[in-house]
Amino acid sequence: MPPATAGGPTAATAGRGLRAFTLRRPLTAFLLLALPAGWVLLAVPALAFHGVLPGGRLPAEPFALAMTLLVMLPAALWVVSVTEGRAGVRALLARTFRWRFGLGGWAAVLLALPVTTVAVGAALGRGVRTADLPSVLATELLGLVVAVVVINLWEETVWAGFVQTRLERRHGLVAGAVLTALPFAAGHLPLAFAEDVTPSSLLTALAYLLVAALLFRLLVGVVLRGAAGSVLAVAVLHASWNTSSGSGGLADDLLSGGQPVTSALVAVALVTLCVALVVRPRLRPGAREEVPAGPAGAGGTGRPLRET
């Protein structure tokens, strides 16, 4: 156990029970707290769609919001408070609102994915619809701002600020991204059942979810290095990814032929490569994103973490 730190755990907290387990296995404790309760919430639209619960076709967004704000975020903050104390919570929230990393960085996190997705779609032979372009852009920008404020900022406080940062410090950038992608994808799993499914369509949906999660979390890891560890940058990136890949998003509005699944996957791979080339000095082994100091050995700038 790490030595006692101001505002952090002390030897008196050692023993049995949830807090002691959390001190030993913080990420495991978080996943055990967050995923089962989150699955219960996200299962409601699927169960209602298939007639198990009343309501018919329910929108998934309120349940995803409830999972983030009522389950995942409180669980993450509680784990950080147990393992790092109030100083750790303050350090995490400071990263959540960090915005100073350059205008070029802001342009990249906001525009790179939708612009590249549309360009890839056009290169693959899909038509680009430019009618009412100013109206479409204004509507999508407003939706992106709302999404960042309401859900993506808090979702990435959990996944990027808490989970991925810890895993990267232990295992490196690529392995940290891969290990984060697995529970990140698992958290979205019940939504795959909120529609008519066949074995083949379900396998296709799960394969896309896993591949998209792996590519996106790798991009998140690279962006964190280039944006001084800013969770806010990743939240904007997340909203930009949603409007680039989702049905009814900006890329879907601009490209003919339906939801731009292939174009979005190719785009996120290309953007990851480009950003990695730009910030490559920060990707060297031993280099880390700039993170405010927390208690040593507990996710700050002290000793490596003890747990995966």
C-alpha positions in Angstrom: 0.0 0.0 0.0 1.3 3.5 -0.8 2.4 5.6 2.2 -0.2 8.0 3.7 -0.7 11.2 1.8 -2.5 14.4 2.6 -6.2 13.8 1.8 -5.5 10.3 0.7 -5.8 6.8 2.2 -3.9 5.9 5.3 -2.9 2.6 7.0 -6.0 2.9 9.0 -8.1 2.2 6.0 -6.5 -1.2 5.4 -8.6 -4.3 6.2 -11.5 -6.0 4.7 -14.5 -4.8 2.7 -15.2 -2.7 -0.4 -12.8 0.2 0.5 -9.9 -2.2 1.1 -10.6 -4.1 -2.1 -10.8 -0.7 -4.0 -7.4 0.3 -2.6 -5.9 -2.9 -3.9 -7.8 -3.1 -7.2 -9.3 0.3 -8.1 -10.1 -0.4 -11.8 -11.6 -3.8 -11.0 -13.7 -2.2 -8.2 -14.9 0.5 -10.6 -15.9 -2.0 -13.3 -17.8 -4.2 -10.8 -19.6 -1.2 -9.5 -20.4 0.5 -12.8 -20.9 -2.1 -15.5 -23.7 -4.3 -14.0 -25.7 -1.3 -12.9 -25.1 0.4 -16.2 -26.2 -2.7 -18.1 -29.5 -2.7 -16.1 -30.2 0.8 -17.3 -29.2 0.2 -20.9 -31.2 -3.0 -21.0 -34.5 -1.1 -20.6 -34.8 0.1 -24.2 -33.9 -3.4 -25.5 -36.4 -5.1 -23.2 -39.1 -2.6 -24.1 -38.4 -3.0 -27.8 -38.9 -6.8 -27.5 -42.1 -6.5 -25.4 -40.6 -7.7 -22.1 -41.2 -4.3 -20.6 -44.0 -1.8 -21.7 -43.1 1.2 -23.7 -42.3 -0.1 -27.2 -39.4 1.7 -28.9 -37.8 3.9 -26.3 -35.0 6.3 -27.1 -31.6 5.1 -25.8 -30.2 8.5 -25.1 -31.9 9.1 -21.7 -30.7 5.7 -20.4 -27.2 6.3 -21.7 -27.2 9.7 -19.9 -28.5 8.1 -16.7 -25.8 5.4 -16.9 -23.1 8.1 -17.2 -24.3 10.6 -14.6 -25.9 8.3 -12.1 -23.6 5.2 -12.3 -20.2 5.6 -14.0 -19.2 9.1 -12.9 -20.1 8.6 -9.2 -18.4 5.2 -9.2 -15.2 6.7 -10.8 -15.1 9.7 -8.4 -15.7 7.4 -5.4 -12.8 5.1 -6.5 -10.5 8.1 -7.0 -11.5 9.5 -3.6 -10.7 6.2 -1.9 -7.4 5.7 -3.6 -6.1 9.2 -4.0 -8.2 11.3 -1.6 -9.6 14.8 -2.3 -6.4 15.8 -4.1 -6.9 13.1 -6.7 -10.5 14.1 -7.3 -9.4 17.7 -7.8 -6.6 16.7 -10.2 -9.1 14.6 -12.3 -11.6 17.5 -12.4 -8.9 19.9 -13.3 -8.1 17.8 -16.4 -11.8 17.6 -17.2 -11.9 21.4 -17.7 -8.4 21.9 -19.2 -8.8 24.0 -22.4 -5.4 25.5 -23.0 -3.6 23.5 -25.7 -3.6 25.6 -28.8 -6.0 26.7 -31.6 -4.6 24.1 -33.9 -5.4 21.3 -31.4 -9.0 22.6 -31.0 -9.4 22.7 -34.8 -8.2 19.1 -35.0 -10.4 17.6 -32.3 -13.5 19.5 -33.7 -13.0 19.1 -37.5 -10.6 16.3 -38.3 -13.0 13.3 -38.0 -16.1 14.7 -39.8 -14.0 16.3 -42.6 -12.0 13.2 -43.1 -15.1 11.0 -43.0 -16.8 13.0 -45.7 -13.6 13.1 -47.8 -13.2 9.3 -47.5 -16.8 8.8 -48.4 -16.4 10.9 -51.5 -13.3 9.0 -52.5 -15.2 5.8 -52.2 -17.8 7.0 -54.6 -20.5 8.4 -52.4 -22.2 11.7 -53.4 -21.8 14.8 -51.2 -25.0 16.7 -50.6 -24.3 20.4 -50.1 -27.9 21.7 -50.2 -28.7 23.8 -47.0 -25.1 23.3 -45.9 -25.0 26.4 -43.6 -28.2 25.2 -41.8 -26.9 21.6 -41.5 -23.5 22.8 -40.1 -25.2 25.2 -37.6 -27.6 22.4 -36.4 -24.8 19.9 -36.0 -22.6 22.4 -34.2 -25.3 23.1 -31.7 -26.0 19.4 -31.2 -22.3 18.8 -30.6 -22.0 21.5 -28.0 -25.0 20.1 -26.1 -23.7 16.6 -26.3 -20.3 17.6 -24.9 -21.8 19.5 -22.0 -24.5 17.0 -21.2 -22.8 13.6 -21.6 -19.5 13.4 -23.4 -17.5 15.5 -20.9 -18.5 13.3 -18.0 -18.3 10.1 -20.0 -14.7 10.9 -20.9 -13.9 12.0 -17.4 -14.5 8.3 -16.6 -13.0 6.6 -19.6 -10.1 8.9 -20.6 -9.4 10.8 -17.4 -9.7 7.8 -15.0 -9.6 4.4 -16.7 -7.4 5.0 -19.8 -4.9 7.2 -18.0 -4.3 4.6 -15.3 -4.0 1.7 -17.8 -1.6 3.7 -20.0 0.6 4.5 -17.0 0.9 0.8 -16.3 1.0 -0.7 -19.8 1.8 2.0 -22.3 -0.2 3.9 -24.8 -1.3 1.1 -27.2 -2.0 -1.5 -24.6 -3.8 1.1 -22.4 -6.0 2.0 -25.3 -6.8 -1.7 -26.1 -7.5 -2.5 -22.5 -9.8 0.5 -22.2 -11.6 -0.3 -25.4 -12.9 -3.7 -24.0 -15.0 -2.3 -21.1 -15.8 0.8 -23.2 -17.4 -1.4 -25.8 -18.9 -3.7 -23.2 -20.7 -0.7 -21.6 -22.5 -0.1 -24.9 -23.3 -3.8 -25.5 -27.0 -3.8 -24.4 -27.8 -1.2 -27.1 -27.1 -3.7 -29.8 -30.2 -5.6 -28.7 -32.5 -2.6 -28.9 -33.7 -3.5 -32.4 -34.6 -6.5 -34.5 -31.6 -8.8 -34.5 -30.5 -12.0 -36.2 -27.4 -13.9 -35.4 -25.6 -12.5 -38.4 -26.7 -8.9 -37.7 -25.8 -9.2 -34.1 -22.3 -10.5 -34.9 -21.8 -7.6 -37.4 -22.9 -5.1 -34.8 -20.7 -6.5 -32.1 -17.7 -6.6 -34.5 -18.2 -3.0 -35.5 -18.6 -1.9 -31.9 -15.3 -3.6 -31.0 -13.3 -2.3 -34.0 -14.7 1.2 -33.5 -13.9 1.1 -29.8 -10.3 0.0 -30.4 -9.6 2.6 -33.1 -11.3 5.4 -31.1 -9.5 4.7 -27.8 -6.2 4.6 -29.7 -7.0 8.0 -31.1 -7.9 9.2 -27.6 -4.6 8.1 -26.3 -2.7 10.0 -29.0 -4.9 13.1 -28.5 -4.3 13.1 -24.7 -0.6 13.2 -25.4 -1.0 16.1 -27.8 -3.5 18.1 -25.7 -1.7 18.2 -22.4 -4.0 15.4 -20.9 -7.2 17.5 -21.5 -10.3 15.5 -21.0 -12.3 18.4 -22.5 -10.4 17.9 -25.8 -11.3 14.2 -25.8 -15.0 15.0 -25.0 -15.2 17.2 -28.0 -13.4 14.5 -30.0 -16.0 12.0 -28.8 -18.9 14.2 -29.9 -17.1 14.8 -33.2 -16.8 11.0 -33.7 -20.5 10.5 -33.0 -21.5 13.1 -35.6 -19.0 11.5 -38.0 -20.1 7.9 -37.7 -23.7 7.9 -36.3 -27.0 7.8 -38.1 -28.4 11.3 -38.6 -25.0 12.9 -37.8 -23.1 15.4 -40.0 -21.4 12.9 -42.2 -24.6 11.0 -42.6 -26.4 14.2 -43.7 -23.7 15.1 -46.2 -23.0 11.7 -47.7 -25.5 9.8 -49.8 -26.0 6.1 -49.3 -26.8 5.7 -45.6 -24.8 5.7 -42.4 -21.1 6.1 -43.2 -19.8 3.1 -41.3 -16.8 2.2 -43.5 -15.9 5.8 -44.1 -15.9 6.6 -40.4 -13.6 3.7 -39.5 -11.1 4.6 -42.3 -11.3 8.2 -41.2 -10.5 7.5 -37.5 -7.5 5.3 -38.5 -6.2 8.1 -40.8 -6.7 10.8 -38.2 -4.9 8.7 -35.6 -2.0 8.2 -37.9 -1.8 11.9 -38.7 -2.1 13.1 -35.1 0.5 10.5 -34.0 3.0 11.9 -36.6 2.4 15.5 -35.4 2.9 14.6 -31.7 5.4 11.8 -32.1 8.0 13.3 -29.7 5.4 12.8 -26.9 4.8 9.2 -27.9 8.3 8.0 -27.1 8.5 5.3 -24.4 8.5 7.0 -21.0 6.8 10.2 -22.3 3.4 10.9 -20.7 0.6 13.3 -21.2 0.9 16.3 -18.8 -1.2 15.5 -15.8 -1.4 17.5 -12.5 0.4 15.8 -9.7 -1.7 13.6 -7.4 -0.7 11.3 -4.6 2.4 9.3 -5.4 1.6 5.8 -6.7 -2.1 6.6 -7.1 -2.5 8.0 -10.5 -0.5 11.2 -10.1 3.0 11.7 -11.2 4.5 9.4 -8.6 5.1 5.7 -8.7 3.4 3.5 -11.3 0.0 2.1 -10.5 -0.2 -1.3 -8.9 -3.2 -2.7 -10.8 -4.5 -3.2 -14.3 
